[in-house]
Amino acid sequence: MEGRGYSSEDLTWHTGSWDATDEEKDFFACVSKRLYTNLYEALTAGTPLKVTMEHVRQQIAVIEERHRHSGGGGDNPTIAQ
């Protein structure tokens, strides 16, 4: 359209790939193992938790805000009945 200007930006695209291990192909098992391994190491060796309490607090705040905006009901309004 005449009179309108659009900004442009040259982007450099990078592509790559990797081969997932059999363990990584089962995503739930992979992340569960990592979570519980980290928890075990935190409890037994003092390793820092990868999921911090502050991160959990932020997640809970987002969930509570969603409930506040949706009227606080237990039903999920995004799922058709």
C-alpha positions in Angstrom: 0.0 0.0 0.0 1.2 3.4 -0.8 2.5 5.5 2.0 3.3 2.6 4.3 6.7 1.5 5.2 7.8 -1.8 6.5 11.0 -2.5 8.4 13.1 -5.3 7.3 15.8 -7.2 9.0 18.3 -9.6 7.5 18.3 -12.8 9.5 21.0 -15.4 9.4 19.4 -18.9 9.6 21.3 -21.7 11.2 20.2 -25.3 10.7 21.5 -28.5 12.3 20.5 -31.8 13.6 21.4 -34.5 16.1 20.6 -38.1 16.7 18.6 -38.7 19.9 19.6 -41.6 22.0 16.9 -44.3 22.7 16.5 -42.7 26.1 15.9 -39.3 24.7 13.3 -40.6 22.2 11.1 -41.4 25.2 10.8 -37.8 26.3 8.8 -38.4 29.5 11.2 -41.1 30.8 14.2 -38.9 29.9 13.0 -35.8 31.7 11.7 -37.8 34.7 15.0 -39.5 35.1 16.8 -36.1 34.9 14.5 -34.5 37.4 14.8 -37.4 40.0 18.5 -37.7 39.4 18.9 -34.0 40.2 16.7 -34.3 43.2 18.7 -37.3 44.5 22.0 -35.5 44.0 20.6 -32.4 45.7 19.5 -34.4 48.8 22.6 -36.6 49.0 25.5 -34.4 47.7 24.2 -30.8 48.0 24.0 -30.3 44.2 21.9 -27.2 43.3 18.4 -28.0 42.1 17.8 -27.3 38.4 14.2 -26.4 39.1 14.5 -23.8 41.9 11.9 -22.9 44.5 11.7 -19.4 42.9 10.9 -21.0 39.5 8.1 -23.1 41.2 6.7 -19.9 42.9 6.6 -18.2 39.5 4.7 -21.1 37.9 2.2 -21.2 40.8 1.7 -17.4 40.5 0.9 -17.8 36.8 -1.6 -20.6 37.5 -3.2 -18.6 40.3 -3.5 -15.6 38.0 -5.1 -17.7 35.4 -7.7 -18.9 38.0 -8.3 -15.4 39.1 -9.0 -14.2 35.5 -11.3 -17.2 34.8 -13.4 -16.8 37.9 -11.5 -19.3 39.9 -13.6 -22.3 38.9 -12.1 -25.7 38.7 -13.3 -26.3 35.1 -10.9 -25.5 32.3 -12.6 -23.1 29.9 -10.2 -23.9 27.1 -11.5 -27.5 26.9 -14.8 -28.1 25.2 -17.2 -30.2 27.1 
